[in-house]
Amino acid sequence: LRMSKGTVILAYSGGLDTSCILVWLKEQGYDVIAFLVRFRVWETDLPLNPVFIEDLRSEFVEDFIWPSVQANAVYEDRYLLGTAIARPCIARSQVEIARREGAQFVSHGATGKGNDQIRFELTCYALYPEVEIIAPWRIPDFYNRFRGRTDLMEYAQKHGIPVPVTPKAPWSMDANLMHISYESGILENPKSHAPADLYLMTKNPEDSPNTPDVLEIEFGNGVPLKVTNVKEGKSKNSPLDIFSYLNEIGGKHGVGRIDIVENRFIGMKSRGIYETPGGTILLQAHLDIETFTMDKEVRRIKQGLGIKFSELVYNGFWYSPECDFVRHCINKSQENVQGKVQLSVFKGQVYILGRESPKSLYNEELVSMDVQGNYDPCDASGFIRINAVRLREHHRLQGVSSIKK
């Protein structure tokens, strides 16, 4: 009998890659414990022993999606970070199991060109500094042996590894409670249009219902407390139920599809297609109630923090001291972000209809064109003249020619 090299906790997806990695690790002399995450409702009958199957849906919403909602987290103006937010959630649980089982190794099936290897490993090192990481797609013996899907299929058949009988879609996909992402394969040509049958989470807006759903979302501390379908009178109150219901309504109306080219942390551009129905609805609703209740200058600072948070999360630094600090500041900014937003979801769009809040900074009398209120219009003359000093001096000293540049 060969001496075991140690125990490995493998982040196992059930796909071809990690199925082959599991057997390959055993060939290398490791004891392997498979670790599966339940982010969506599914059943499995995998011939794995030992195996841990963790249902992380509630903690994913409360510990990861909700802080991202508070931050209005969007990477490079468009991507709502569905995969980037999920990785630290998965890796945190993987590390907890590794510590509990006394395993000194963890492993994953992320490629050597992508962001996920960084996100997984930075989280593992932050939460389990002594851990050793086995990344097969960065080990020459592995990637030279398995140069493509055909090599993996042959290896799987040789070792009796169950493989999908249905033909694989010509792109790769990652699905979790927040979104589905699609990349690689035929999508690598940035000019190619996505096939109509690619999207699994959202209806084509052209085929979506001809009547909108009107929702009321109640916020407290910048996170959703309740969602109500105004026409049906149906309400959801728990974080998981709220987010799942918003996914259902957004998906039904084709909300949250984007097709972008983004900048990976590792230094290359990649094309990704994403569908994030519930997250898109929440972003619009939260932006509205936040602007309604937050001081202008505080919000300007908070916007910068939101961009920084998005970059840190995208790059894999959820468990860094700087990200912890930024999250703390953003959470502080949300103390008065409470109230209700009513919106319509229809044909791929989210339309804000109205809002109310006990913490509103909106003064209807002050802003009214019909009532003078506690405001003297004459004060505006001095305000404008003071702001004009800088502009007048600039153009007086720089000359009129600069206007035409």
VEXTOR-601405 format. One line per field, with one value per residue (C-alpha): x, y, z; residue in one letter. Coordinates in Angstrom, 2 decimals. Example, Ala and Ser with C-alpha at 12.3 -4.5 7.8 and 13.67 -1.06 7.14 Angstrom:
<rs>
c1 12.30	13.67
c2 -4.50	-1.06
c3 7.80	7.14
r A	S
</rs>
This chain:
<rs>
c1 0.00	1.23	1.50	-1.09	0.30	-2.48	-6.13	-7.45	-10.79	-11.78	-14.29	-16.35	-18.88	-20.01	-18.73	-16.18	-13.14	-13.53	-14.67	-11.39	-9.41	-10.89	-9.62	-6.30	-5.66	-6.25	-3.77	-1.24	-1.64	-4.01	-7.12	-9.85	-12.98	-15.39	-17.08	-20.24	-22.10	-25.84	-26.51	-29.59	-32.26	-30.89	-30.61	-27.51	-26.81	-23.03	-20.91	-18.66	-17.36	-16.58	-18.53	-19.84	-22.85	-23.36	-26.49	-25.04	-27.98	-29.10	-25.62	-24.78	-27.69	-27.18	-23.38	-22.43	-25.31	-26.74	-23.43	-23.13	-26.63	-25.68	-22.61	-24.49	-21.67	-21.04	-17.69	-16.72	-20.20	-22.07	-21.16	-23.04	-20.34	-22.42	-19.47	-16.99	-19.30	-19.91	-16.24	-15.38	-18.61	-17.63	-13.99	-14.95	-17.00	-14.30	-11.73	-14.07	-14.34	-10.58	-9.91	-12.59	-11.25	-7.62	-6.88	-3.79	-4.68	-7.53	-8.04	-10.22	-10.85	-10.37	-8.29	-4.88	-6.07	-9.09	-10.10	-11.55	-8.21	-7.25	-10.57	-10.54	-6.94	-6.77	-9.77	-8.19	-4.88	-6.63	-8.78	-6.34	-2.79	-1.12	-3.14	-1.50	-3.38	-3.37	-4.41	-4.23	-4.72	-1.44	0.49	2.33	1.89	-1.86	-2.43	-0.04	-1.88	-5.34	-5.13	-8.83	-12.24	-11.49	-8.59	-10.80	-13.60	-11.21	-9.81	-13.31	-14.41	-11.21	-11.77	-15.55	-16.27	-19.91	-19.99	-22.91	-24.61	-26.03	-23.75	-22.01	-23.06	-20.27	-19.60	-18.90	-21.44	-21.40	-24.71	-25.55	-28.44	-27.43	-26.75	-25.60	-22.45	-21.50	-18.09	-15.51	-16.15	-18.08	-18.47	-14.74	-15.29	-16.57	-18.47	-20.52	-24.08	-25.22	-27.52	-31.15	-31.14	-28.17	-30.14	-31.52	-32.50	-34.42	-37.03	-36.39	-38.00	-39.81	-41.57	-42.19	-45.70	-47.57	-48.58	-46.05	-45.56	-45.68	-43.56	-43.02	-39.65	-39.15	-35.60	-33.96	-30.26	-29.93	-31.05	-34.44	-36.75	-39.85	-41.09	-44.76	-46.44	-48.91	-51.46	-51.36	-50.89	-48.15	-45.24	-41.83	-39.97	-36.84	-33.65	-33.53	-37.25	-37.01	-34.07	-35.51	-38.82	-37.08	-35.18	-38.49	-40.16	-37.07	-36.56	-40.20	-39.82	-36.33	-34.57	-30.82	-29.14	-25.77	-23.13	-19.78	-16.03	-14.36	-10.84	-9.72	-7.46	-4.80	-4.33	-6.43	-9.81	-12.58	-16.08	-18.83	-22.59	-24.51	-28.10	-28.82	-32.58	-33.09	-29.85	-30.77	-34.15	-32.50	-29.80	-32.41	-34.56	-31.64	-30.19	-33.56	-34.13	-30.48	-30.59	-33.89	-32.51	-28.74	-26.96	-25.49	-21.85	-22.02	-23.38	-20.59	-17.98	-20.00	-20.13	-16.32	-16.31	-18.78	-16.46	-13.51	-15.55	-16.51	-12.88	-11.72	-14.42	-13.80	-10.07	-10.59	-9.88	-13.14	-11.19	-8.58	-8.28	-9.03	-12.24	-13.30	-12.76	-14.69	-17.60	-17.68	-17.84	-20.55	-22.59	-22.34	-23.63	-26.77	-28.12	-30.85	-31.45	-34.91	-38.31	-40.33	-39.86	-42.58	-41.50	-42.74	-40.94	-41.77	-40.16	-36.56	-36.77	-37.26	-39.29	-39.35	-42.88	-42.56	-40.93	-41.56	-39.38	-39.50	-35.85	-36.45	-34.39	-36.90	-38.79	-41.81	-42.57	-38.95	-38.60	-42.09	-42.41	-45.79	-44.81	-41.95	-41.33	-38.35	-36.22	-35.36	-34.73	-32.54	-29.93	-29.34	-27.84	-24.97	-24.55	-24.17	-21.79	-19.50	-19.36	-18.70	-15.57	-13.37	-14.80	-14.50	-10.90	-9.95	-11.22	-9.93	-6.41	-6.29	-7.86	-10.95	-9.04	-9.27	-13.06	-12.63	-10.16
c2 0.00	3.45	6.03	8.80	12.25	13.80	14.80	17.17	19.00	19.36	22.01	19.66	20.91	17.56	18.49	16.69	18.68	18.22	14.62	13.86	15.95	13.89	10.62	12.20	13.43	9.89	8.63	11.08	9.50	11.87	11.07	13.18	14.59	16.08	19.32	20.39	23.66	23.93	27.40	26.37	23.73	20.44	16.79	14.66	10.95	10.98	7.91	9.92	8.89	10.83	13.90	17.09	18.81	22.27	24.39	27.90	29.73	31.68	32.73	33.62	36.08	37.54	37.62	38.33	39.54	41.96	43.84	44.08	45.58	48.13	49.04	49.23	46.93	47.02	46.26	48.45	50.02	46.87	43.58	42.84	40.45	37.28	34.90	37.10	37.31	33.55	32.49	33.75	32.17	28.78	29.02	30.02	26.86	24.76	26.04	25.37	21.73	21.49	22.71	20.43	17.37	18.19	18.47	20.42	20.62	22.17	21.93	23.45	23.15	26.81	27.46	29.11	32.06	33.24	35.23	32.35	30.77	34.07	34.49	30.94	30.97	34.44	33.49	30.18	31.77	34.55	32.17	29.21	30.62	27.21	25.59	24.19	24.56	22.09	23.80	21.08	23.46	25.12	21.84	20.92	17.16	17.69	20.26	18.53	15.26	16.80	19.19	19.36	17.92	14.79	13.83	14.33	12.23	9.37	9.48	9.51	6.49	4.59	5.16	4.68	8.32	9.21	11.80	13.75	11.85	15.04	17.00	19.91	23.41	25.16	27.56	27.28	28.24	29.04	29.20	30.25	31.86	35.35	34.82	32.65	33.53	32.26	32.48	30.64	28.47	30.21	33.28	34.02	35.87	39.19	39.90	36.68	37.11	34.90	32.09	32.55	29.30	30.33	32.09	29.80	32.22	34.88	34.92	36.79	40.20	39.88	36.75	38.04	38.88	41.87	43.06	44.22	43.02	45.88	45.28	47.14	46.55	47.64	48.47	48.81	49.61	49.44	45.81	44.40	43.43	42.55	42.35	42.52	41.92	44.81	43.24	39.74	40.77	38.13	38.93	37.44	38.27	36.13	37.14	33.92	34.06	37.75	37.21	34.02	35.77	38.74	36.25	34.66	37.97	39.36	36.15	36.08	39.59	39.15	41.55	41.59	40.40	41.91	41.02	42.67	42.61	43.07	43.38	40.34	40.96	38.72	41.19	40.10	41.08	38.51	38.41	37.41	37.15	37.42	37.28	38.67	39.24	39.71	41.61	44.06	44.83	45.36	47.64	49.98	49.96	50.49	53.34	55.06	54.75	55.60	58.85	59.72	59.29	60.02	63.36	64.48	64.70	61.43	59.73	61.12	59.57	56.37	56.11	56.05	53.38	51.32	51.38	50.40	47.60	46.28	46.20	44.48	41.81	41.25	40.84	38.34	40.51	39.98	38.89	41.66	44.34	47.06	45.36	44.85	48.57	49.59	47.27	48.78	52.33	51.37	49.69	52.88	54.90	52.75	53.54	55.83	53.98	52.75	53.01	51.54	51.67	50.75	49.65	47.99	45.04	44.78	43.68	43.58	46.84	48.06	51.27	53.14	54.34	55.98	55.89	56.80	56.90	58.14	59.18	61.06	64.21	65.35	68.52	68.88	72.44	73.57	72.25	73.21	75.68	76.73	77.44	79.72	77.85	78.68	79.82	83.28	83.21	86.33	84.18	82.38	85.53	85.59	81.82	82.05	85.05	83.29	80.17	82.36	83.97	81.03	80.72	84.43	84.56	81.46	82.83	86.37	85.07	82.23	84.18	83.69	81.45	78.56	78.39	77.06	74.32
c3 0.00	-0.93	1.85	1.60	0.80	2.87	2.68	0.00	0.13	-3.54	-4.58	-6.74	-9.29	-10.69	-14.14	-16.30	-15.14	-11.38	-11.81	-13.57	-11.07	-8.23	-9.71	-10.77	-7.20	-5.92	-8.53	-7.13	-3.71	-1.94	0.11	-1.45	0.15	-2.37	-1.37	-3.22	-2.78	-3.16	-4.55	-6.49	-6.01	-7.37	-6.46	-6.84	-6.80	-7.06	-6.31	-3.99	-0.60	1.47	0.38	1.99	0.42	1.87	1.36	1.35	-0.20	2.88	3.94	0.33	0.30	3.76	4.00	0.39	-1.80	0.77	1.33	-2.45	-2.65	0.01	-2.07	-5.41	-6.48	-10.23	-11.87	-14.83	-14.91	-15.97	-14.27	-11.03	-9.78	-9.44	-9.80	-7.92	-4.88	-4.83	-4.76	-1.24	0.03	-1.43	-0.34	3.21	3.60	1.93	4.44	7.38	6.26	5.73	9.27	10.73	8.90	9.59	5.84	4.88	1.17	-0.80	-4.56	-7.27	-11.00	-11.97	-15.07	-15.04	-17.13	-15.17	-12.11	-10.10	-9.21	-7.58	-5.76	-4.38	-3.30	-1.75	0.41	1.40	2.33	4.29	6.34	6.60	6.28	6.59	3.81	0.69	-2.59	-5.46	-8.71	-11.40	-14.32	-13.32	-12.97	-16.23	-15.67	-15.59	-18.33	-20.72	-20.18	-20.59	-23.52	-24.18	-23.56	-25.65	-23.37	-20.31	-21.82	-22.62	-19.08	-17.59	-19.64	-18.77	-15.03	-15.03	-14.23	-15.03	-17.82	-19.30	-22.12	-23.62	-25.93	-24.21	-25.19	-27.12	-24.23	-20.50	-17.87	-14.16	-12.32	-8.79	-6.94	-8.08	-11.77	-14.66	-16.59	-20.04	-21.69	-23.85	-26.90	-29.64	-27.40	-27.53	-30.82	-29.40	-32.63	-32.46	-31.26	-28.38	-29.58	-28.57	-26.58	-24.42	-21.68	-18.96	-16.19	-18.13	-20.87	-24.07	-23.37	-26.71	-25.39	-21.87	-20.55	-21.95	-18.49	-15.89	-12.34	-9.85	-6.76	-3.50	-1.87	1.73	2.86	6.27	6.71	2.94	2.60	1.56	4.42	2.41	-1.17	-2.07	-5.42	-5.34	-7.71	-6.22	-2.58	-2.26	0.12	0.92	4.11	4.53	2.67	0.63	-0.24	-1.20	-3.53	-5.04	-5.74	-7.39	-9.57	-10.54	-11.45	-13.19	-15.13	-16.22	-17.71	-19.23	-16.82	-16.23	-19.44	-20.38	-22.98	-22.19	-22.64	-19.23	-17.86	-15.89	-12.90	-14.42	-17.29	-20.27	-21.64	-21.80	-23.21	-20.78	-20.99	-17.75	-16.57	-13.12	-12.82	-9.08	-8.62	-11.37	-9.78	-6.39	-7.81	-9.28	-6.16	-3.79	-5.86	-5.63	-1.86	-1.16	-3.12	-1.39	2.14	1.98	2.19	-1.12	0.04	1.99	-1.10	-3.27	-0.95	-0.73	-4.54	-4.60	-1.89	-3.94	-6.95	-4.74	-3.16	-6.62	-7.77	-4.57	-4.86	-8.57	-7.91	-5.07	-2.02	-0.08	3.01	2.86	5.57	3.03	1.87	5.48	6.08	2.96	3.87	7.36	5.93	3.43	6.17	8.28	5.31	5.16	8.65	7.30	4.01	4.87	3.24	0.39	-3.37	-5.83	-9.28	-12.43	-14.07	-17.75	-21.03	-19.81	-17.86	-14.30	-13.99	-10.66	-9.85	-6.43	-3.01	0.65	3.76	7.35	6.82	3.58	2.97	0.36	1.38	-0.87	0.26	-0.11	-3.65	-4.89	-7.74	-6.34	-2.73	-1.65	1.60	3.80	0.86	-0.48	-4.26	-3.91	-2.15	-5.44	-6.98	-4.49	-4.74	-8.52	-8.34	-5.83	-8.05	-11.08	-9.58	-10.50	-14.03	-14.78	-13.56	-15.51	-18.81	-18.10	-17.46	-19.96	-22.79	-24.92	-27.35	-24.89	-25.42	-28.94	-28.07
r L	R	M	S	K	G	T	V	I	L	A	Y	S	G	G	L	D	T	S	C	I	L	V	W	L	K	E	Q	G	Y	D	V	I	A	F	L	V	R	F	R	V	W	E	T	D	L	P	L	N	P	V	F	I	E	D	L	R	S	E	F	V	E	D	F	I	W	P	S	V	Q	A	N	A	V	Y	E	D	R	Y	L	L	G	T	A	I	A	R	P	C	I	A	R	S	Q	V	E	I	A	R	R	E	G	A	Q	F	V	S	H	G	A	T	G	K	G	N	D	Q	I	R	F	E	L	T	C	Y	A	L	Y	P	E	V	E	I	I	A	P	W	R	I	P	D	F	Y	N	R	F	R	G	R	T	D	L	M	E	Y	A	Q	K	H	G	I	P	V	P	V	T	P	K	A	P	W	S	M	D	A	N	L	M	H	I	S	Y	E	S	G	I	L	E	N	P	K	S	H	A	P	A	D	L	Y	L	M	T	K	N	P	E	D	S	P	N	T	P	D	V	L	E	I	E	F	G	N	G	V	P	L	K	V	T	N	V	K	E	G	K	S	K	N	S	P	L	D	I	F	S	Y	L	N	E	I	G	G	K	H	G	V	G	R	I	D	I	V	E	N	R	F	I	G	M	K	S	R	G	I	Y	E	T	P	G	G	T	I	L	L	Q	A	H	L	D	I	E	T	F	T	M	D	K	E	V	R	R	I	K	Q	G	L	G	I	K	F	S	E	L	V	Y	N	G	F	W	Y	S	P	E	C	D	F	V	R	H	C	I	N	K	S	Q	E	N	V	Q	G	K	V	Q	L	S	V	F	K	G	Q	V	Y	I	L	G	R	E	S	P	K	S	L	Y	N	E	E	L	V	S	M	D	V	Q	G	N	Y	D	P	C	D	A	S	G	F	I	R	I	N	A	V	R	L	R	E	H	H	R	L	Q	G	V	S	S	I	K	K
</rs>
